[in-house]
């Protein structure tokens, strides 16, 4: 069925022959619109070919998704019209179509036109790791040369702004200036403009001064409106009339200041401002709240004026500019260093035949555009490319920068009078959150402000095009540009949208952040969710609101706000998941509502650092499965860390920390006790380093330590060190990973396949390193260190596989473009990072460089007016970015939005928020001054909530909760969910790391490992050895190793068939017990042993394949077995072995009913193989079944053993299998991170379940 498009979407799809800006709100279907437009362009009337389009996306993943969507649409169309040659042609062309990132598009231009810029055709694109390594080397050489030359200005710069014993901050300063300059189309012009502010300072033309002037005027204009309101209050019948004279005087002062024609005059007028005293005359008829409001607002204004006098206008303007002029040599040296660094980097890259990603853009621009003293001339290549592309489509346009803008303008037709404009830009400036990547949302806003609106025109598609010729080939005139706004959100419920609109109507205004959130920007509900009145809890008002939760930290001794928020999140999630009061979400695939799953919930944070680990650990401790999106933590993964440590030891074994890590790992095989003995014994040989201590122990055959083991390790390490001198890094790593068995070992760990994939990534990176201009193990380790230092993510690996049914913890940036049924935004009260504005040197892409003036002779430091102006802009831009980040976070929610933060001084915080709420009630929006004071997300959200229901369309539920209350509710929830009704602590199992009862005493070989023990052993072997007198000698004997799969399968069949002979059951039954024959009832002779095995296997197969939702009766069971036979999951012979009553009894038992409930929401796992590590031993087995109940695990093991009926038989089963189930519990807890609440044996012979303590 054809998709139904809105009028606005149709305009965005069909409008042609002009520059088009599509302002697409969150959830408005922009990607679908973009794909449909492309499909129409290549298959509709007057069509073009797909390789005549340029489609630029923000990421490679987005480009791949776009290309896949287009290909799928073409394939679907071809299915309905196989003879369409144009469809076949487009499918053939799509692989070479320019659907790509801007970097890749630039690279394509360079490869086809390298001769025009005298670039070696053998060039290659270097990765970020190699570039950071090269930058470090070039930087060290640069600074060394300057120190050698002893340039006076350089030495002064280091003395004035250097700190500590190294030049790290000087290096970072140079790189920051270098990178900012390179984000501009012509860096040399940026350097010149920066220097001009200092070498010939002119207040009237100074960009920083002009920005500061505009900022102050905006703030004063807001105060002017506020004072007009205050005058009305004073004149009110119950207002503070005695304050009127002073308020009028202030108001006239503001008006006088606002009349200042320029910055100089503004300075004079502000410095001359004086305030009259408020009258202390009694006003018995005046309302106290109005008196307080007027006094508080007046005090705020006085503080603002005083802050300008003490922080900006500290002297007359001429004196202030003297400091600016005096700082010129320092600024010039900064620019010189950055420029010199850029030239040296360029030379080094040219010598090595490499380019970086930024070079791709600049080289492409050099091919397309020539800048002759500010006069832009487009090359013949640019003209040819522009003629060859019928449309340029840019996705995520709000994240473009000026350099990319120049490139895409050069290959477009908007500069050519013989053609129609042909640039199509899609984005949402409210979601521009990549300022740190030098994105320029101002480009989007400039076009948004200047393009005519198409939404107000043309009600039918025939009117969308202003010209008769709608082909892409040309036209008589250059048609104007337009904007189209997609305002309908097809993702979220109205309660989420209304709450989001309420916040951003107030806080996002044009004067401050460049965006006016109004009727055109608001989110309109475009998706009608079906009614859900019959589902529990959904109809409650509390579930329709946006929840704002403040965790009160006052009185909490721990004071860990992140932990407190995590525990509240656990409590709230458990409430949503609770059996009696479950929350339901709509599932589009099912076209119906279903109970919420953990995987439906995400917790978003501004940063993962310091938050992710705490949130995940606390959730897990509270029985909520959770994982963090920690792709950037690749080098912290266990399987990678040990490899890096080993490479470090091969390069230099005199490093004890990595050496200790290797010794305790798979490669060393030492225990912590052995390591301590080495350290203690090593002291008597007067050796400092671990490796030398081990060498002395080996040479002296020291009996206090395992000297043979030490000697063997040293020999292996020396062998690898010898190989490292002749092998490539890739070959060396291959030797370590594969020839030692480490790769297979990693595969046996939890999430083994993913761990092996992570190792593959490291091997790939080693292979890539061999293609760089560097070589050798030392440089490879430097390369890895730089990747870590600069947080360069080399893989999309998650380390532990996908999240399954777990709550996700994710950064807001990572969540962009995603959506979730339930979103919890954490850290509302986390401080916004304003450190860049507080540095001694501040840098802005638009305003240049500002620095404190340091007088080295007098040892004094003064903040210059230029620095102050730039710092204020950095703060303003940072707050604007945080507003957009919050917008992204709130718009990820489909059905439920919860926002939480922790607060220490609640009264103080609420006073500040209420003051802003008063301002909103008065003017409807945040004042400019209030926006400048925003310090955290809470400052944007809570004042809006506090204005009250009459001011908001959305429903907010604000709650203050203490830490003690959270802990109390969690404890109560634990009891409610686990059903514990113990009278005292002695009846409740002690909690351990993996469950509610401790693991029973393990066999000695687990606690005291032997050097000859097997690498891998099955749980069944361990259980069997427990009952054999010689298990200590045989437990890990090398000659007893069997193939793991064979052992598992043999043991599974033996146990399933009841043929296990661990005990003879020779106890005489008591009179009350019914005896079960020595062999199971279905065996009648020795000749039928094969049948018994088949029957046991058949029972397990049925339990593995049984659909619990269709197991309500014996007839249902029969139908299920018939289905298994039809689907060849069960042979006919196996089916004949099954007693329907056995399965029916199980399904109807209490444990069966619990399994059915878990099965209904996907919480059951069956026949789950596992391998986990315990004390350097790999323990392996297969778990019959486990399920999740109230956020915890229940393990079920099926048994057909012959035992006595009654208590004696039950005790015997528990004795036989308790340790086996303990291992299962350890494995599941270690692998899933969840607690095991119960271990159950189900005996088919007894027809009942047994709980194992």
Rosetta blueprint (number, residue, H / E / L):
1 X L
2 X L
3 X L
4 X L
5 X L
6 X L
7 X H
8 X H
9 X H
10 X H
11 X H
12 X H
13 X H
14 X H
15 X L
16 X L
17 X L
18 X L
19 X L
20 X E
21 X E
22 X E
23 X E
24 X E
25 X L
26 X L
27 X L
28 X L
29 X L
30 X H
31 X H
32 X H
33 X H
34 X H
35 X H
36 X H
37 X H
38 X H
39 X H
40 X H
41 X H
42 X H
43 X H
44 X L
45 X L
46 X L
47 X L
48 X L
49 X L
50 X H
51 X H
52 X H
53 X E
54 X E
55 X E
56 X E
57 X E
58 X L
59 X L
60 X H
61 X H
62 X H
63 X H
64 X H
65 X H
66 X H
67 X H
68 X H
69 X H
70 X H
71 X H
72 X H
73 X H
74 X H
75 X H
76 X H
77 X H
78 X H
79 X H
80 X H
81 X L
82 X L
83 X L
84 X L
85 X H
86 X H
87 X H
88 X H
89 X H
90 X H
91 X H
92 X H
93 X H
94 X H
95 X H
96 X H
97 X L
98 X E
99 X E
100 X E
101 X E
102 X H
103 X H
104 X H
105 X H
106 X H
107 X H
108 X H
109 X H
110 X H
111 X H
112 X H
113 X H
114 X H
115 X H
116 X H
117 X H
118 X L
119 X L
120 X L
121 X L
122 X L
123 X L
124 X E
125 X E
126 X L
127 X L
128 X H
129 X H
130 X H
131 X H
132 X H
133 X H
134 X H
135 X H
136 X H
137 X H
138 X H
139 X H
140 X H
141 X H
142 X H
143 X H
144 X H
145 X H
146 X H
147 X H
148 X H
149 X H
150 X L
151 X L
152 X H
153 X H
154 X H
155 X H
156 X H
157 X H
158 X H
159 X H
160 X H
161 X H
162 X L
163 X L
164 X L
165 X L
166 X L
167 X L
168 X H
169 X H
170 X H
171 X H
172 X H
173 X H
174 X H
175 X H
176 X H
177 X H
178 X H
179 X H
180 X H
181 X H
182 X H
183 X L
184 X L
185 X L
186 X L
187 X H
188 X H
189 X H
190 X H
191 X H
192 X H
193 X H
194 X H
195 X H
196 X H
197 X H
198 X H
199 X H
200 X L
201 X L
202 X L
203 X H
204 X H
205 X H
206 X L
207 X H
208 X H
209 X H
210 X H
211 X H
212 X H
213 X H
214 X H
215 X H
216 X H
217 X H
218 X H
219 X H
220 X H
221 X H
222 X H
223 X H
224 X H
225 X H
226 X H
227 X H
228 X H
229 X H
230 X H
231 X H
232 X H
233 X H
234 X H
235 X H
236 X L
237 X L
238 X L
239 X L
240 X L
241 X H
242 X H
243 X H
244 X H
245 X H
246 X H
247 X H
248 X H
249 X H
250 X H
251 X H
252 X H
253 X H
254 X H
255 X H
256 X H
257 X H
258 X H
259 X L
260 X L
261 X L
262 X L
263 X H
264 X H
265 X H
266 X H
267 X H
268 X H
269 X H
270 X H
271 X H
272 X L
273 X L
274 X L
275 X L
276 X L
277 X L
278 X L
279 X L
280 X L
281 X L
282 X L
283 X L
284 X L
285 X L
286 X L
287 X L
288 X H
289 X H
290 X H
291 X H
292 X H
293 X H
294 X H
295 X H
296 X H
297 X H
298 X H
299 X H
300 X H
301 X H
302 X H
303 X H
304 X H
305 X H
306 X H
307 X H
308 X H
309 X H
310 X H
311 X H
312 X L
313 X L
314 X L
315 X L
316 X L
317 X H
318 X H
319 X H
320 X H
321 X H
322 X H
323 X H
324 X H
325 X H
326 X H
327 X L
328 X H
329 X H
330 X H
331 X H
332 X H
333 X H
334 X H
335 X H
336 X H
337 X H
338 X H
339 X H
340 X H
341 X H
342 X H
343 X H
344 X H
345 X H
346 X H
347 X H
348 X H
349 X H
350 X H
351 X H
352 X H
353 X L
354 X E
355 X E
356 X L
357 X H
358 X H
359 X H
360 X H
361 X H
362 X H
363 X H
364 X H
365 X H
366 X H
367 X H
368 X H
369 X E
370 X E
371 X E
372 X E
373 X L
374 X L
375 X E
376 X E
377 X E
378 X E
379 X L
380 X H
381 X H
382 X H
383 X H
384 X H
385 X H
386 X H
387 X H
388 X H
389 X L
390 X L
391 X E
392 X E
393 X E
394 X E
395 X L
396 X L
397 X H
398 X H
399 X H
400 X L
401 X L
402 X H
403 X H
404 X H
405 X H
406 X H
407 X H
408 X H
409 X H
410 X H
411 X L
412 X L
413 X L
414 X L
415 X L
416 X L
417 X L
418 X L
419 X L
420 X L
421 X L
422 X L
423 X E
424 X E
425 X E
426 X E
427 X E
428 X L
429 X H
430 X H
431 X H
432 X L
433 X L
434 X L
435 X H
436 X H
437 X H
438 X L
439 X L
440 X L
441 X H
442 X H
443 X H
444 X H
445 X H
446 X H
447 X H
448 X H
449 X H
450 X H
451 X L
452 X E
453 X E
454 X L
455 X L
456 X L
457 X L
458 X L
459 X L
460 X L
461 X H
462 X H
463 X H
464 X L
465 X L
466 X L
467 X L
468 X L
469 X L
470 X L
471 X L
472 X L
473 X L
474 X L
475 X L
476 X L
477 X L
478 X L
479 X L
480 X L
481 X L
482 X E
483 X E
484 X E
485 X E
486 X E
487 X L
488 X E
489 X E
490 X L
491 X L
492 X L
493 X L
494 X H
495 X H
496 X H
497 X H
498 X H
499 X H
500 X H
501 X H
502 X H
503 X H
504 X H
505 X H
506 X H
507 X H
508 X L
509 X L
510 X H
511 X H
512 X H
513 X H
514 X L
515 X L
516 X L
517 X L
518 X L
519 X L
520 X L
521 X L
522 X L
523 X L
524 X E
525 X E
526 X L
527 X L
528 X L
529 X L
530 X L
531 X L
532 X L
533 X L
534 X L
535 X L
536 X L
537 X L
538 X L
539 X L
540 X L
541 X H
542 X H
543 X H
544 X H
545 X L
546 X E
547 X E
548 X E
549 X E
550 X E
551 X E
552 X E
553 X L
554 X L
555 X L
556 X L
557 X L
558 X L
559 X L
560 X L
561 X H
562 X H
563 X H
564 X H
565 X H
566 X H
567 X H
568 X H
569 X H
570 X H
571 X H
572 X H
573 X H
574 X H
575 X H
576 X H
577 X H
578 X L
579 X L
580 X L
581 X L
582 X L
583 X L
584 X E
585 X E
586 X E
587 X E
588 X L
589 X L
590 X L
591 X L
592 X E
593 X E
594 X E
595 X E
596 X L
597 X L
598 X H
599 X H
600 X H
601 X E
602 X E
603 X E
604 X E
605 X E
606 X L
607 X L
608 X L
609 X L
610 X L
611 X L
612 X H
613 X H
614 X H
615 X H
616 X H
617 X H
618 X H
619 X H
620 X H
621 X H
622 X L
623 X L
624 X L
625 X L
626 X E
627 X E
628 X E
629 X L
630 X L
631 X H
632 X H
633 X H
634 X H
635 X H
636 X H
637 X L
638 X H
639 X H
640 X H
641 X H
642 X H
643 X H
644 X H
645 X H
646 X H
647 X H
648 X H
649 X H
650 X H
651 X H
652 X L
653 X L
654 X L
655 X L
656 X H
657 X H
658 X H
659 X H
660 X H
661 X H
662 X H
663 X H
664 X L
665 X L
666 X L
667 X L
668 X L
669 X L
670 X L
671 X L
672 X H
673 X H
674 X H
675 X H
676 X H
677 X H
678 X H
679 X H
680 X H
681 X H
682 X H
683 X H
684 X H
685 X H
686 X L
687 X L
688 X L
689 X L
690 X H
691 X H
692 X H
693 X H
694 X H
695 X H
696 X H
697 X H
698 X H
699 X H
700 X L
701 X L
702 X L
703 X L
704 X L
705 X L
706 X L
707 X H
708 X H
709 X H
710 X H
711 X H
712 X H
713 X H
714 X H
715 X H
716 X H
717 X H
718 X H
719 X H
720 X H
721 X H
722 X H
723 X H
724 X H
725 X L
726 X L
727 X L
728 X L
729 X H
730 X H
731 X H
732 X H
733 X H
734 X H
735 X H
736 X H
737 X H
738 X H
739 X L
740 X L
741 X L
742 X H
743 X H
744 X H
745 X H
746 X H
747 X H
748 X H
749 X L
750 X L
751 X L
752 X H
753 X H
754 X H
755 X H
756 X H
757 X H
758 X H
759 X H
760 X H
761 X H
762 X H
763 X H
764 X H
765 X H
766 X H
767 X H
768 X H
769 X H
770 X H
771 X L
772 X L
773 X L
774 X L
775 X L
776 X L
777 X H
778 X H
779 X H
780 X H
781 X H
782 X H
783 X H
784 X H
785 X H
786 X H
787 X H
788 X H
789 X H
790 X L
791 X L
792 X L
793 X L
794 X L
795 X L
796 X L
797 X L
798 X L
799 X L
800 X L
801 X L
802 X L
803 X L
804 X L
805 X L
806 X L
807 X E
808 X E
809 X E
810 X E
811 X E
812 X H
813 X H
814 X H
815 X H
816 X L
817 X L
818 X L
819 X L
820 X E
821 X E
822 X E
823 X E
824 X E
825 X E
826 X L
827 X L
828 X L
829 X L
830 X L
831 X L
832 X L
833 X L
834 X L
835 X H
836 X H
837 X H
838 X H
839 X L
840 X L
841 X E
842 X E
843 X E
844 X E
845 X L
846 X L
847 X L
848 X E
849 X E
850 X E
851 X E
852 X L
853 X E
854 X E
855 X E
856 X L
857 X L
858 X L
859 X L
860 X E
861 X E
862 X E
863 X L
864 X L
865 X H
866 X H
867 X H
868 X H
869 X H
870 X H
871 X H
872 X H
873 X H
874 X H
875 X H
876 X H
877 X H
878 X H
879 X H
880 X H
881 X H
882 X H
883 X H
884 X H
885 X H
886 X H
887 X H
888 X H
889 X H
890 X H
891 X L
892 X L
893 X E
894 X E
895 X E
896 X E
897 X E
898 X E
899 X E
900 X E
901 X E
902 X E
903 X E
904 X L
905 X L
906 X H
907 X H
908 X H
909 X H
910 X H
911 X H
912 X H
913 X H
914 X H
915 X H
916 X H
917 X H
918 X H
919 X H
920 X H
921 X H
922 X H
923 X H
924 X L
925 X L
926 X L
927 X L
928 X H
929 X H
930 X H
931 X H
932 X H
933 X L
934 X L
935 X L
936 X L
937 X H
938 X H
939 X H
940 X H
941 X H
942 X H
943 X H
944 X H
945 X H
946 X H
947 X L
948 X L
949 X H
950 X H
951 X H
952 X L
953 X L
954 X L
955 X L
956 X E
957 X E
958 X E
959 X E
960 X E
961 X E
962 X E
963 X H
964 X H
965 X H
966 X H
967 X H
968 X H
969 X H
970 X H
971 X H
972 X H
973 X H
974 X H
975 X H
976 X H
977 X H
978 X H
979 X L
980 X L
981 X L
982 X L
983 X L
984 X L
985 X H
986 X H
987 X H
988 X L
989 X L
990 X L
991 X L
992 X L
993 X L
994 X L
995 X E
996 X L
997 X L
998 X L
999 X L
1000 X L
1001 X L
1002 X L
1003 X L
1004 X H
1005 X H
1006 X H
1007 X H
1008 X L
1009 X L
1010 X L
1011 X L
1012 X L
1013 X L
1014 X L
1015 X L
1016 X E
1017 X E
1018 X E
1019 X H
1020 X H
1021 X H
1022 X H
1023 X H
1024 X H
1025 X H
1026 X H
1027 X L
1028 X L
1029 X L
1030 X L
1031 X H
1032 X H
1033 X H
1034 X H
1035 X L
1036 X L
1037 X L
1038 X H
1039 X H
1040 X H
1041 X L
1042 X L
1043 X L
1044 X H
1045 X H
1046 X H
1047 X H
1048 X H
1049 X H
1050 X H
1051 X H
1052 X H
1053 X H
1054 X H
1055 X H
1056 X H
1057 X H
1058 X L
1059 X L
1060 X L
1061 X L
1062 X L
1063 X L
1064 X L
1065 X L
1066 X L
1067 X L
1068 X L
1069 X L
1070 X L
1071 X L
1072 X L
1073 X L
1074 X L
1075 X L
1076 X L
1077 X L
1078 X L
1079 X L
1080 X L
1081 X L
1082 X L
1083 X L
1084 X L
1085 X L
1086 X H
1087 X H
1088 X H
1089 X H
1090 X H
1091 X H
1092 X H
1093 X H
1094 X H
1095 X H
1096 X H
1097 X H
1098 X H
1099 X H
1100 X H
1101 X H
1102 X H
1103 X H
1104 X H
1105 X H
1106 X L
1107 X L
1108 X H
1109 X H
1110 X H
1111 X L
1112 X L
1113 X L
1114 X H
1115 X H
1116 X H
1117 X H
1118 X H
1119 X H
1120 X H
1121 X H
1122 X H
1123 X H
1124 X H
1125 X H
1126 X H
1127 X L
1128 X L
1129 X L
1130 X L
1131 X L
1132 X H
1133 X H
1134 X H
1135 X H
1136 X H
1137 X H
1138 X L
1139 X L
1140 X H
1141 X H
1142 X H
1143 X H
1144 X H
1145 X H
1146 X H
1147 X H
1148 X H
1149 X L
1150 X H
1151 X H
1152 X H
1153 X H
1154 X H
1155 X H
1156 X H
1157 X H
1158 X H
1159 X H
1160 X H
1161 X L
1162 X L
1163 X L
1164 X E
1165 X E
1166 X E
1167 X E
1168 X E
1169 X E
1170 X E
1171 X E
1172 X E
1173 X E
1174 X E
1175 X L
1176 X L
1177 X E
1178 X E
1179 X E
1180 X E
1181 X E
1182 X E
1183 X E
1184 X E
1185 X E
1186 X E
1187 X E
1188 X E
1189 X E
1190 X L
1191 X L
1192 X E
1193 X E
1194 X E
1195 X E
1196 X E
1197 X E
1198 X E
1199 X E
1200 X L
1201 X L
1202 X L
1203 X L
1204 X L
1205 X L
1206 X L
1207 X H
1208 X H
1209 X H
1210 X H
1211 X H
1212 X H
1213 X H
1214 X H
1215 X H
1216 X H
1217 X H
1218 X H
1219 X H
1220 X H
1221 X H
1222 X H
1223 X H
1224 X H
1225 X H
1226 X H
1227 X H
1228 X H
1229 X H
1230 X H
1231 X H
1232 X H
1233 X L
1234 X L
1235 X L
1236 X E
1237 X E
1238 X E
1239 X E
1240 X E
1241 X E
1242 X E
1243 X E
1244 X L
1245 X L
1246 X L
1247 X L
1248 X E
1249 X E
1250 X E
1251 X E
1252 X E
1253 X L
